[in-house]
Each structure stands twice: as structure tokens, then as C-alpha cells.
Amino acid sequence: MSLNAYITEETIEGSDDGPLAGKTVAVKDNISTDGVRTTCGSKMLENYEPPYDATVVERLKDAGATIPGKANMDEFGMGTTTETSYFGATKNPVDEDRVPGGSSGGSAALVAAGDVDYALGSDTGGSIRCPAAFCGVVGIKPTYGLVSRYGLVAYANSLEQIGPIAPTVEGAAELLDVIAGPDENDGTTREEGEDSNYGSAARGDVDGLTIGVPTELVDGADDRVVETFENALDDLRDQGATVEEVSLPSVEYAVAAYYVIAMSEASSNLARFDGVRYGHSGGYEGNWNESFAKARSEGFGDEVKRRILLGTYALSAGYHDKYYKQAQEARAWVKQDFDDAFADVDVLASPTMPILPPELGESLDDPLKMYLADANTTPVNLANLPAISVPAGEADGLPVGLQLVGPAFGEETIINAAAALE
């Protein structure tokens, strides 16, 4: 079965001993690997070989993991289907006519197909949880600052986190134990947390747990998804959990705020790819502006160009207050809504994705439809909270994911609750 899930297949050996000895871990291709090309799924970086390992890669190697290759992804992490990759779309192993989700689609597909034990992805607005849901595996988006971003090629710094994808909750938690912790190379990591033990948190004991269901994240979802989600909630009730409705009124604006912020940060971060400092060269024929334009028009795909242009527009002098400033205010409102909700409940639950996995090619012609599919995942990144997607069951033979969101650094709580669904 050729899923087109790798961009580069090259084995990186880890140490002989450690908690991941004998395990294979695929690494998303926007995470730097010393001497092994790291393309971000883009022609712009088609031949780029980093001179150093990302911190998470160092930790994998120290833990004894073998990295068999770099996983396919939406170009620079921009997409929900892993169809914007310069190296072609990845197929969903559950149904090869459908997308695996994105942008970490290659990572999730490899885990779901059993080609690797675990994988690393990155999550800017749902890019771990979406493919985990669509491929029927487990994905964790950690709290911002729990896992080092050193060596992650930046898309939107204030939103993204590296996290694990695995067949089981316990497996994902054990991989999180390996990669979590402070890093002197990343000033946004939390100082404490060296001695985490997330693996032991996967107990599945939800007796007495209060689960809040934000009505805004269920309304409008596909009926088949909602039915599967409700059945999973019944399972949690049967195990002793209390389920109650809560409201997050701000999430109505979360997708809009997320895309303004993410695209604005992308327009700044991707300015370095001009064919001189980094990336595909446009050659030089006497005019630097033309050389830069040629390098970027040839090196970037349509979705990346769209986001750079929109981000540049949102940051421009006449529109900064109208768009970017308002988006940041909406972000603060989203965070406040989550804080208010966690005053009354232990975790929040929703369908991970409001739709079933689309067929390949279905969403490429309608970017807005693709953006709106992120409605349930983007609020978590805006609030910098932890979330896990765990398989909730199937609808029409396709996987449905259930998302559990916790308070900041509440990974143990959501891991425990997710294990109850396995």
C-alpha cells in the first residue's frame, strides 16, 4: 500500500538503550534533522539539510528511538488535508480515496497503517488532532511551552506545538514523556516538568470527573459525527463521569481570529525564504526585487502564497488595527471563556473534527470550507491549552475523533480521561 506518507526515507539511529529502544518514530518534515533533508513539504526547501537536530529529535535519539524517515505534510503546515505538499497528497490508510487530515497527515497515516510505532507532528490550529481523528489514532497537542520548539521550522510561533501521535493513549503519553521538558534553546518552555510521568496517567479512571460539552462545538457538526460523539459520552457516563453542557460564546470568532494571527505570523516568518538566505534561488539578473519575487513565486505553492498575502495585508499600516489588533482581542476573549469553563468542569469534550474525512481533491477548490473545518481545534491553540484526540468510534466505516481539552498543563487529566474510551 503506497500512501505517499514519507518525503524522505532515511534511517536515523538512536542510542542502544532507553525507554524507546526498539521503537520506530516518524518525524514530521518541518522538524530539523541533522544532515537529513527537511523540506516542510515545499519546493522552497526541497534540498535543505539542517546542520543540527531539533531538541525533540535529540531526545528521541537519547531515548533509543529509530527514526525511519521524514513524514509528508501540508506545505509549511498550511492545510487540513496533506494535499498542499509539493511532494503530492498522502492517502488515508483507512480509505485510500480520502484525505488523512493535516497538516501532519503523513505522521498519522504511518501510525494508522502500522508502518511505525509512533510519530511526531506539529499542531498550529489542529494539525495533530485533525489527522489523528481522520486516521483513527491518538494525537496530543501539548500546552504551549511544555515541549521545545527549537528546530521546528516556524509557521506561527505563538500558536504551534510539537506533539505525539500513537495507536494508543498510553503510547502517546509515553512519547510525550520523552519530548516534554525545559530547553535552554527555547525561552518559551516551562522551567519545571523534567520528571513528568504522563504514561502512568493513562488510567482511564473517570469516576467523579466532570466533563463539559461546549454546545457551540457540537452545533453544525455532521449528524453522523454527533451521533458517534454522543455514544462515546454515554460510555464515559457509564464509567462514572458527569457530563454537562457549557457555553464558549467566543468560539464563534475563533476561526477568523486564528487565521488572521496565523497568517500574519506566517508572512513574517516566511520572509526569510527569498532564495538568498534560505530556499530555492530565483537567480540574479540585475534586480534583487525581481530575483526575490521569482524565487518565492516558484518556491511556494498556492496555499502558502495565499496565507502570506493575507497576513501581509492584515499587518499593513492601514489595516493592522482593523484586523490583527481585533484578532488578538478575540484571542484574549477565547482564553477567558476557557478559564471560566474550567472553573466548573474538569475537562471539555467535543468532536475533534465536525466532518468525516473528505475525499481526495474535494476541499482544494474551496479554501474557506477547509478553514471552517478547523472550528473545533483552533480555539485550543489560541488559548495555548492542551488537547487530545482519541478515537470515539466509526461512522459509515470512517473514524470519528473525540477531543478532550484541559486547563494549562493539565495533560495528566486529559490523558486519564482519554484512556477511558479505549
C-alpha beads as a LAMMPS data file, in Angstrom:
LAMMPS data file: protein, C-alpha beads

422 atoms
421 bonds

1 atom types
1 bond types

-500.0 500.0 xlo xhi
-500.0 500.0 ylo yhi
-500.0 500.0 zlo zhi

Masses

1 110.0

Atoms # bond

1 1 1 0.000 0.000 0.000
2 1 1 1.629 3.247 -1.145
3 1 1 0.276 6.070 0.972
4 1 1 2.909 8.649 -0.058
5 1 1 3.376 9.248 3.668
6 1 1 7.145 9.841 3.584
7 1 1 9.035 12.655 1.898
8 1 1 12.447 11.233 2.800
9 1 1 13.120 7.661 3.894
10 1 1 16.464 7.690 5.673
11 1 1 17.167 5.877 8.927
12 1 1 18.450 7.874 11.879
13 1 1 19.646 5.535 14.624
14 1 1 19.154 6.305 18.297
15 1 1 21.160 5.153 21.298
16 1 1 21.215 1.468 22.213
17 1 1 19.282 1.929 25.406
18 1 1 16.309 3.947 26.635
19 1 1 12.521 3.938 27.017
20 1 1 12.023 3.922 23.230
21 1 1 14.682 1.299 22.394
22 1 1 13.424 -0.874 19.554
23 1 1 10.660 1.622 18.661
24 1 1 10.340 3.487 15.356
25 1 1 9.223 7.127 15.364
26 1 1 8.488 9.017 12.137
27 1 1 9.205 12.752 12.310
28 1 1 7.179 15.413 10.507
29 1 1 9.235 17.107 7.820
30 1 1 9.214 20.562 9.426
31 1 1 11.303 19.299 12.368
32 1 1 15.054 19.669 11.807
33 1 1 17.216 16.552 11.454
34 1 1 20.997 16.973 11.238
35 1 1 22.175 16.143 7.704
36 1 1 18.802 14.700 6.652
37 1 1 16.772 16.965 4.414
38 1 1 13.907 18.871 5.984
39 1 1 11.613 20.232 3.267
40 1 1 8.448 21.400 5.070
41 1 1 6.643 19.817 2.118
42 1 1 7.805 22.691 -0.098
43 1 1 9.802 23.151 -3.291
44 1 1 11.341 26.126 -1.490
45 1 1 13.280 23.766 0.825
46 1 1 13.459 20.761 -1.498
47 1 1 17.210 20.292 -0.927
48 1 1 17.664 21.863 2.526
49 1 1 19.665 19.807 5.038
50 1 1 19.751 21.314 8.551
51 1 1 23.147 21.450 10.323
52 1 1 21.598 20.453 13.660
53 1 1 18.890 18.337 15.298
54 1 1 15.741 19.782 16.801
55 1 1 15.613 19.298 20.583
56 1 1 12.801 16.741 20.232
57 1 1 14.921 14.741 17.750
58 1 1 17.859 14.739 20.188
59 1 1 15.504 13.466 22.897
60 1 1 14.147 10.716 20.640
61 1 1 17.678 9.546 19.847
62 1 1 18.722 9.680 23.502
63 1 1 15.652 7.581 24.358
64 1 1 16.746 4.868 21.905
65 1 1 14.214 5.524 19.134
66 1 1 14.956 4.796 15.486
67 1 1 13.706 7.440 13.055
68 1 1 12.919 5.747 9.712
69 1 1 12.222 8.950 7.808
70 1 1 10.521 12.326 7.464
71 1 1 6.742 12.339 7.142
72 1 1 4.770 14.144 4.443
73 1 1 2.838 17.271 5.401
74 1 1 0.912 20.215 4.034
75 1 1 3.390 22.792 2.752
76 1 1 4.820 24.691 5.756
77 1 1 1.963 23.206 7.831
78 1 1 -0.647 25.189 5.916
79 1 1 -3.594 22.907 5.268
80 1 1 -6.067 20.460 6.780
81 1 1 -5.715 17.579 4.324
82 1 1 -1.995 17.000 3.457
83 1 1 -2.834 17.832 -0.152
84 1 1 -0.827 21.076 -0.408
85 1 1 2.516 19.215 -0.192
86 1 1 4.874 19.805 -3.128
87 1 1 5.571 16.064 -2.931
88 1 1 1.950 15.068 -3.562
89 1 1 -1.009 14.163 -1.363
90 1 1 -0.896 11.484 1.326
91 1 1 -3.664 8.872 1.338
92 1 1 -5.676 7.809 4.378
93 1 1 -4.895 4.131 5.186
94 1 1 -8.483 3.640 6.391
95 1 1 -9.799 4.593 2.928
96 1 1 -7.239 5.442 0.252
97 1 1 -9.725 7.630 -1.619
98 1 1 -9.851 10.011 1.347
99 1 1 -7.510 12.525 2.918
100 1 1 -5.644 11.652 6.133
101 1 1 -6.176 15.142 7.574
102 1 1 -3.450 17.701 8.013
103 1 1 -1.087 19.177 8.257
104 1 1 0.604 16.189 9.998
105 1 1 -1.135 13.727 7.672
106 1 1 1.961 11.698 6.836
107 1 1 2.710 11.151 10.535
108 1 1 -0.836 9.979 11.333
109 1 1 -1.089 7.792 8.219
110 1 1 2.154 5.975 9.070
111 1 1 0.949 5.236 12.603
112 1 1 -2.516 4.162 11.445
113 1 1 -1.031 1.860 8.793
114 1 1 1.280 0.247 11.361
115 1 1 4.390 1.311 9.413
116 1 1 5.854 2.954 12.549
117 1 1 5.228 2.635 16.270
118 1 1 4.851 6.376 16.878
119 1 1 5.239 9.717 15.113
120 1 1 5.807 13.369 15.871
121 1 1 3.630 16.087 14.380
122 1 1 3.180 19.784 14.981
123 1 1 -0.114 21.495 15.814
124 1 1 -0.739 25.149 14.963
125 1 1 -4.535 25.012 14.740
126 1 1 -5.323 21.304 14.907
127 1 1 -2.607 19.782 12.747
128 1 1 -2.007 16.833 15.103
129 1 1 -5.587 16.302 16.267
130 1 1 -7.217 16.524 12.807
131 1 1 -5.165 13.746 11.168
132 1 1 -5.345 11.670 14.362
133 1 1 -9.150 11.877 14.162
134 1 1 -9.332 11.173 10.417
135 1 1 -6.939 8.191 10.654
136 1 1 -8.356 6.673 13.852
137 1 1 -5.308 7.131 16.094
138 1 1 -4.399 9.217 19.165
139 1 1 -2.814 12.676 18.947
140 1 1 -1.828 15.099 21.703
141 1 1 -1.416 18.851 21.302
142 1 1 0.552 19.796 24.458
143 1 1 0.207 23.018 26.427
144 1 1 2.236 25.808 24.827
145 1 1 5.670 25.706 26.483
146 1 1 5.638 22.039 27.531
147 1 1 7.650 20.836 24.505
148 1 1 10.601 22.681 22.965
149 1 1 10.054 24.269 19.550
150 1 1 13.803 24.592 18.917
151 1 1 14.387 23.157 15.453
152 1 1 10.751 23.399 14.360
153 1 1 10.602 25.482 11.170
154 1 1 8.305 28.302 12.257
155 1 1 4.875 28.903 10.756
156 1 1 3.111 30.762 13.599
157 1 1 5.286 30.873 16.723
158 1 1 2.642 31.915 19.241
159 1 1 0.312 29.042 18.333
160 1 1 2.296 25.921 17.456
161 1 1 3.494 22.956 19.490
162 1 1 5.190 19.659 18.642
163 1 1 3.315 16.617 19.916
164 1 1 2.973 12.823 19.708
165 1 1 0.797 10.586 17.529
166 1 1 0.364 6.940 18.556
167 1 1 -2.026 3.976 18.265
168 1 1 -2.951 4.204 21.959
169 1 1 -3.345 6.872 24.633
170 1 1 -0.643 5.259 26.760
171 1 1 1.758 5.196 23.795
172 1 1 1.162 8.869 23.036
173 1 1 1.631 9.717 26.720
174 1 1 4.916 7.786 26.923
175 1 1 6.216 9.602 23.833
176 1 1 5.193 12.904 25.424
177 1 1 7.275 11.959 28.479
178 1 1 10.335 11.697 26.228
179 1 1 9.926 15.029 24.403
180 1 1 8.496 17.225 27.194
181 1 1 10.553 19.428 29.491
182 1 1 12.501 22.678 29.585
183 1 1 15.078 23.569 26.939
184 1 1 17.681 26.310 27.238
185 1 1 17.391 26.829 23.468
186 1 1 13.687 27.724 23.735
187 1 1 12.883 30.556 26.108
188 1 1 9.145 29.782 25.953
189 1 1 9.491 26.359 27.618
190 1 1 8.346 25.945 31.204
191 1 1 11.185 25.633 33.703
192 1 1 9.732 22.786 35.754
193 1 1 8.473 19.495 34.352
194 1 1 11.654 17.442 33.989
195 1 1 10.204 14.477 35.888
196 1 1 6.891 14.073 34.099
197 1 1 5.192 10.690 34.052
198 1 1 2.332 11.056 31.610
199 1 1 2.417 7.359 30.716
200 1 1 1.215 6.414 34.208
201 1 1 -1.655 8.922 33.892
202 1 1 -3.401 6.752 31.252
203 1 1 -5.508 5.005 33.907
204 1 1 -8.940 5.568 32.405
205 1 1 -10.481 6.326 35.799
206 1 1 -13.230 8.892 35.142
207 1 1 -15.413 8.155 38.159
208 1 1 -16.325 11.580 39.577
209 1 1 -14.896 13.503 36.599
210 1 1 -16.979 16.417 35.302
211 1 1 -16.953 16.788 31.531
212 1 1 -18.230 19.992 29.929
213 1 1 -19.580 19.894 26.376
214 1 1 -19.461 23.304 24.653
215 1 1 -22.689 23.476 22.645
216 1 1 -21.003 25.743 20.076
217 1 1 -18.545 22.954 19.154
218 1 1 -21.301 20.388 18.547
219 1 1 -23.899 22.506 16.728
220 1 1 -23.364 22.354 12.988
221 1 1 -21.294 19.168 13.031
222 1 1 -22.211 16.305 10.691
223 1 1 -25.078 14.282 12.215
224 1 1 -23.074 11.048 11.908
225 1 1 -20.183 12.625 13.805
226 1 1 -22.514 13.924 16.538
227 1 1 -24.152 10.512 16.973
228 1 1 -20.769 8.794 17.384
229 1 1 -19.650 11.529 19.788
230 1 1 -22.815 11.171 21.895
231 1 1 -22.331 7.395 22.099
232 1 1 -18.781 7.951 23.404
233 1 1 -20.134 10.377 26.031
234 1 1 -22.637 7.707 27.124
235 1 1 -19.703 5.340 27.571
236 1 1 -17.984 7.882 29.832
237 1 1 -21.217 8.372 31.821
238 1 1 -21.445 4.625 32.326
239 1 1 -17.950 4.747 33.835
240 1 1 -18.967 7.373 36.402
241 1 1 -18.311 10.686 34.660
242 1 1 -20.764 13.578 34.835
243 1 1 -21.493 15.334 31.533
244 1 1 -22.957 18.836 31.382
245 1 1 -23.410 21.498 28.725
246 1 1 -21.284 24.629 28.860
247 1 1 -21.022 27.665 26.613
248 1 1 -17.992 29.235 24.946
249 1 1 -19.584 32.190 23.119
250 1 1 -16.232 33.488 21.835
251 1 1 -15.512 30.420 19.688
252 1 1 -17.823 31.856 17.034
253 1 1 -14.936 34.205 16.231
254 1 1 -12.075 31.784 16.899
255 1 1 -11.516 30.581 13.319
256 1 1 -11.414 34.154 11.997
257 1 1 -9.072 35.300 14.778
258 1 1 -6.871 32.248 14.359
259 1 1 -6.376 32.718 10.637
260 1 1 -5.611 36.443 10.945
261 1 1 -2.979 35.746 13.630
262 1 1 -1.529 32.638 11.964
263 1 1 -1.297 34.246 8.527
264 1 1 0.224 37.423 9.978
265 1 1 2.922 35.432 11.773
266 1 1 3.474 33.337 8.643
267 1 1 4.027 36.402 6.467
268 1 1 6.769 37.475 8.868
269 1 1 8.328 34.027 9.422
270 1 1 8.429 33.083 5.768
271 1 1 10.117 36.332 4.698
272 1 1 13.490 34.604 5.206
273 1 1 12.801 32.277 2.264
274 1 1 13.970 34.559 -0.505
275 1 1 16.472 32.397 -2.382
276 1 1 19.417 34.194 -0.780
277 1 1 19.220 33.477 2.925
278 1 1 17.263 30.248 2.544
279 1 1 15.491 28.303 -0.129
280 1 1 15.038 27.924 -3.856
281 1 1 17.020 30.518 -5.830
282 1 1 15.418 32.704 -8.440
283 1 1 18.857 33.534 -9.916
284 1 1 20.127 37.105 -10.268
285 1 1 19.719 39.196 -13.387
286 1 1 20.444 42.676 -12.115
287 1 1 17.363 43.343 -9.947
288 1 1 17.060 41.930 -6.428
289 1 1 13.314 42.556 -6.169
290 1 1 12.719 40.533 -9.307
291 1 1 15.043 37.785 -8.039
292 1 1 13.187 37.570 -4.722
293 1 1 9.813 37.561 -6.483
294 1 1 10.933 34.800 -8.851
295 1 1 12.312 32.665 -6.001
296 1 1 9.130 32.990 -3.966
297 1 1 6.681 32.576 -6.854
298 1 1 8.476 29.395 -7.954
299 1 1 9.253 28.066 -4.464
300 1 1 5.884 28.450 -2.724
301 1 1 2.593 26.693 -3.554
302 1 1 -0.772 28.407 -3.879
303 1 1 -1.921 27.934 -0.275
304 1 1 1.312 29.341 1.168
305 1 1 1.172 32.336 -1.177
306 1 1 -2.458 32.943 -0.197
307 1 1 -1.612 32.995 3.511
308 1 1 1.454 35.195 3.094
309 1 1 -0.546 37.733 1.083
310 1 1 -3.450 37.778 3.549
311 1 1 -1.071 38.020 6.510
312 1 1 0.872 40.878 4.956
313 1 1 -2.412 42.666 4.259
314 1 1 -3.622 42.200 7.852
315 1 1 -0.370 43.679 9.215
316 1 1 -0.214 46.620 6.820
317 1 1 -0.406 50.127 8.241
318 1 1 -3.985 50.845 7.208
319 1 1 -5.424 47.535 8.377
320 1 1 -3.411 46.481 11.453
321 1 1 -5.966 47.802 13.964
322 1 1 -8.921 46.623 11.896
323 1 1 -7.781 43.011 11.640
324 1 1 -4.699 41.989 13.641
325 1 1 -5.490 44.007 16.774
326 1 1 -9.099 42.772 16.805
327 1 1 -7.933 39.194 16.319
328 1 1 -5.686 39.484 19.374
329 1 1 -8.587 40.875 21.394
330 1 1 -10.738 37.930 20.279
331 1 1 -7.914 35.609 21.319
332 1 1 -7.983 37.050 24.851
333 1 1 -11.759 36.531 24.941
334 1 1 -11.374 32.885 23.886
335 1 1 -8.856 32.299 26.674
336 1 1 -11.176 33.932 29.209
337 1 1 -14.079 31.717 28.112
338 1 1 -11.969 28.605 28.625
339 1 1 -10.844 29.827 32.062
340 1 1 -14.469 30.439 33.059
341 1 1 -15.498 26.975 31.851
342 1 1 -12.714 25.246 33.798
343 1 1 -13.971 26.872 36.993
344 1 1 -16.939 24.464 36.770
345 1 1 -15.666 21.365 34.890
346 1 1 -12.521 19.224 34.807
347 1 1 -12.258 18.754 31.029
348 1 1 -14.111 19.875 27.919
349 1 1 -15.228 17.437 25.214
350 1 1 -16.220 17.941 21.586
351 1 1 -15.947 16.146 18.267
352 1 1 -12.344 16.676 17.117
353 1 1 -13.482 17.421 13.563
354 1 1 -17.066 18.406 12.661
355 1 1 -16.877 16.380 9.431
356 1 1 -15.832 12.917 8.256
357 1 1 -12.607 12.649 6.210
358 1 1 -13.278 14.285 2.803
359 1 1 -12.398 12.577 -0.451
360 1 1 -9.066 13.500 -2.046
361 1 1 -9.416 16.688 -4.105
362 1 1 -12.751 17.654 -2.564
363 1 1 -11.613 20.620 -0.477
364 1 1 -8.777 22.020 -2.604
365 1 1 -11.156 24.171 -4.651
366 1 1 -12.747 25.734 -1.578
367 1 1 -10.148 27.089 0.907
368 1 1 -12.852 28.665 3.088
369 1 1 -14.542 25.282 3.583
370 1 1 -11.164 23.864 4.617
371 1 1 -10.571 26.716 7.094
372 1 1 -14.019 26.262 8.694
373 1 1 -13.292 22.562 9.268
374 1 1 -10.841 23.758 11.955
375 1 1 -13.626 25.283 14.060
376 1 1 -13.238 22.822 16.963
377 1 1 -9.445 22.727 17.096
378 1 1 -8.268 26.347 16.607
379 1 1 -9.700 27.747 19.902
380 1 1 -7.348 25.455 21.858
381 1 1 -4.272 26.928 20.147
382 1 1 -5.493 30.480 20.678
383 1 1 -5.772 29.726 24.412
384 1 1 -2.467 27.738 24.475
385 1 1 -4.173 24.786 26.193
386 1 1 -3.569 21.007 25.993
387 1 1 -5.906 18.764 23.998
388 1 1 -6.036 15.137 22.916
389 1 1 -7.924 13.457 20.088
390 1 1 -8.913 9.858 20.817
391 1 1 -10.927 7.514 18.578
392 1 1 -14.626 7.687 19.524
393 1 1 -15.876 5.073 17.059
394 1 1 -16.802 4.962 13.398
395 1 1 -19.488 6.431 11.172
396 1 1 -20.072 4.835 7.758
397 1 1 -16.826 2.925 8.276
398 1 1 -14.792 6.108 8.812
399 1 1 -13.058 7.133 12.068
400 1 1 -14.514 9.807 14.325
401 1 1 -12.311 11.511 16.914
402 1 1 -13.330 12.877 20.300
403 1 1 -11.373 15.885 21.558
404 1 1 -10.684 16.432 25.248
405 1 1 -9.349 19.833 26.335
406 1 1 -7.778 20.529 29.714
407 1 1 -6.580 23.572 31.655
408 1 1 -2.994 24.731 31.090
409 1 1 -0.518 21.928 31.881
410 1 1 -3.453 19.612 32.620
411 1 1 -2.095 16.880 30.351
412 1 1 -2.478 14.176 33.004
413 1 1 -6.197 14.891 33.355
414 1 1 -6.984 14.632 29.628
415 1 1 -4.740 11.572 29.194
416 1 1 -6.568 9.814 32.043
417 1 1 -9.982 10.690 30.591
418 1 1 -8.993 9.687 27.042
419 1 1 -7.807 6.262 28.256
420 1 1 -11.353 5.541 29.452
421 1 1 -12.531 5.473 25.825
422 1 1 -10.094 2.774 24.728

Bonds

1 1 1 2
2 1 2 3
3 1 3 4
4 1 4 5
5 1 5 6
6 1 6 7
7 1 7 8
8 1 8 9
9 1 9 10
10 1 10 11
11 1 11 12
12 1 12 13
13 1 13 14
14 1 14 15
15 1 15 16
16 1 16 17
17 1 17 18
18 1 18 19
19 1 19 20
20 1 20 21
21 1 21 22
22 1 22 23
23 1 23 24
24 1 24 25
25 1 25 26
26 1 26 27
27 1 27 28
28 1 28 29
29 1 29 30
30 1 30 31
31 1 31 32
32 1 32 33
33 1 33 34
34 1 34 35
35 1 35 36
36 1 36 37
37 1 37 38
38 1 38 39
39 1 39 40
40 1 40 41
41 1 41 42
42 1 42 43
43 1 43 44
44 1 44 45
45 1 45 46
46 1 46 47
47 1 47 48
48 1 48 49
49 1 49 50
50 1 50 51
51 1 51 52
52 1 52 53
53 1 53 54
54 1 54 55
55 1 55 56
56 1 56 57
57 1 57 58
58 1 58 59
59 1 59 60
60 1 60 61
61 1 61 62
62 1 62 63
63 1 63 64
64 1 64 65
65 1 65 66
66 1 66 67
67 1 67 68
68 1 68 69
69 1 69 70
70 1 70 71
71 1 71 72
72 1 72 73
73 1 73 74
74 1 74 75
75 1 75 76
76 1 76 77
77 1 77 78
78 1 78 79
79 1 79 80
80 1 80 81
81 1 81 82
82 1 82 83
83 1 83 84
84 1 84 85
85 1 85 86
86 1 86 87
87 1 87 88
88 1 88 89
89 1 89 90
90 1 90 91
91 1 91 92
92 1 92 93
93 1 93 94
94 1 94 95
95 1 95 96
96 1 96 97
97 1 97 98
98 1 98 99
99 1 99 100
100 1 100 101
101 1 101 102
102 1 102 103
103 1 103 104
104 1 104 105
105 1 105 106
106 1 106 107
107 1 107 108
108 1 108 109
109 1 109 110
110 1 110 111
111 1 111 112
112 1 112 113
113 1 113 114
114 1 114 115
115 1 115 116
116 1 116 117
117 1 117 118
118 1 118 119
119 1 119 120
120 1 120 121
121 1 121 122
122 1 122 123
123 1 123 124
124 1 124 125
125 1 125 126
126 1 126 127
127 1 127 128
128 1 128 129
129 1 129 130
130 1 130 131
131 1 131 132
132 1 132 133
133 1 133 134
134 1 134 135
135 1 135 136
136 1 136 137
137 1 137 138
138 1 138 139
139 1 139 140
140 1 140 141
141 1 141 142
142 1 142 143
143 1 143 144
144 1 144 145
145 1 145 146
146 1 146 147
147 1 147 148
148 1 148 149
149 1 149 150
150 1 150 151
151 1 151 152
152 1 152 153
153 1 153 154
154 1 154 155
155 1 155 156
156 1 156 157
157 1 157 158
158 1 158 159
159 1 159 160
160 1 160 161
161 1 161 162
162 1 162 163
163 1 163 164
164 1 164 165
165 1 165 166
166 1 166 167
167 1 167 168
168 1 168 169
169 1 169 170
170 1 170 171
171 1 171 172
172 1 172 173
173 1 173 174
174 1 174 175
175 1 175 176
176 1 176 177
177 1 177 178
178 1 178 179
179 1 179 180
180 1 180 181
181 1 181 182
182 1 182 183
183 1 183 184
184 1 184 185
185 1 185 186
186 1 186 187
187 1 187 188
188 1 188 189
189 1 189 190
190 1 190 191
191 1 191 192
192 1 192 193
193 1 193 194
194 1 194 195
195 1 195 196
196 1 196 197
197 1 197 198
198 1 198 199
199 1 199 200
200 1 200 201
201 1 201 202
202 1 202 203
203 1 203 204
204 1 204 205
205 1 205 206
206 1 206 207
207 1 207 208
208 1 208 209
209 1 209 210
210 1 210 211
211 1 211 212
212 1 212 213
213 1 213 214
214 1 214 215
215 1 215 216
216 1 216 217
217 1 217 218
218 1 218 219
219 1 219 220
220 1 220 221
221 1 221 222
222 1 222 223
223 1 223 224
224 1 224 225
225 1 225 226
226 1 226 227
227 1 227 228
228 1 228 229
229 1 229 230
230 1 230 231
231 1 231 232
232 1 232 233
233 1 233 234
234 1 234 235
235 1 235 236
236 1 236 237
237 1 237 238
238 1 238 239
239 1 239 240
240 1 240 241
241 1 241 242
242 1 242 243
243 1 243 244
244 1 244 245
245 1 245 246
246 1 246 247
247 1 247 248
248 1 248 249
249 1 249 250
250 1 250 251
251 1 251 252
252 1 252 253
253 1 253 254
254 1 254 255
255 1 255 256
256 1 256 257
257 1 257 258
258 1 258 259
259 1 259 260
260 1 260 261
261 1 261 262
262 1 262 263
263 1 263 264
264 1 264 265
265 1 265 266
266 1 266 267
267 1 267 268
268 1 268 269
269 1 269 270
270 1 270 271
271 1 271 272
272 1 272 273
273 1 273 274
274 1 274 275
275 1 275 276
276 1 276 277
277 1 277 278
278 1 278 279
279 1 279 280
280 1 280 281
281 1 281 282
282 1 282 283
283 1 283 284
284 1 284 285
285 1 285 286
286 1 286 287
287 1 287 288
288 1 288 289
289 1 289 290
290 1 290 291
291 1 291 292
292 1 292 293
293 1 293 294
294 1 294 295
295 1 295 296
296 1 296 297
297 1 297 298
298 1 298 299
299 1 299 300
300 1 300 301
301 1 301 302
302 1 302 303
303 1 303 304
304 1 304 305
305 1 305 306
306 1 306 307
307 1 307 308
308 1 308 309
309 1 309 310
310 1 310 311
311 1 311 312
312 1 312 313
313 1 313 314
314 1 314 315
315 1 315 316
316 1 316 317
317 1 317 318
318 1 318 319
319 1 319 320
320 1 320 321
321 1 321 322
322 1 322 323
323 1 323 324
324 1 324 325
325 1 325 326
326 1 326 327
327 1 327 328
328 1 328 329
329 1 329 330
330 1 330 331
331 1 331 332
332 1 332 333
333 1 333 334
334 1 334 335
335 1 335 336
336 1 336 337
337 1 337 338
338 1 338 339
339 1 339 340
340 1 340 341
341 1 341 342
342 1 342 343
343 1 343 344
344 1 344 345
345 1 345 346
346 1 346 347
347 1 347 348
348 1 348 349
349 1 349 350
350 1 350 351
351 1 351 352
352 1 352 353
353 1 353 354
354 1 354 355
355 1 355 356
356 1 356 357
357 1 357 358
358 1 358 359
359 1 359 360
360 1 360 361
361 1 361 362
362 1 362 363
363 1 363 364
364 1 364 365
365 1 365 366
366 1 366 367
367 1 367 368
368 1 368 369
369 1 369 370
370 1 370 371
371 1 371 372
372 1 372 373
373 1 373 374
374 1 374 375
375 1 375 376
376 1 376 377
377 1 377 378
378 1 378 379
379 1 379 380
380 1 380 381
381 1 381 382
382 1 382 383
383 1 383 384
384 1 384 385
385 1 385 386
386 1 386 387
387 1 387 388
388 1 388 389
389 1 389 390
390 1 390 391
391 1 391 392
392 1 392 393
393 1 393 394
394 1 394 395
395 1 395 396
396 1 396 397
397 1 397 398
398 1 398 399
399 1 399 400
400 1 400 401
401 1 401 402
402 1 402 403
403 1 403 404
404 1 404 405
405 1 405 406
406 1 406 407
407 1 407 408
408 1 408 409
409 1 409 410
410 1 410 411
411 1 411 412
412 1 412 413
413 1 413 414
414 1 414 415
415 1 415 416
416 1 416 417
417 1 417 418
418 1 418 419
419 1 419 420
420 1 420 421
421 1 421 422
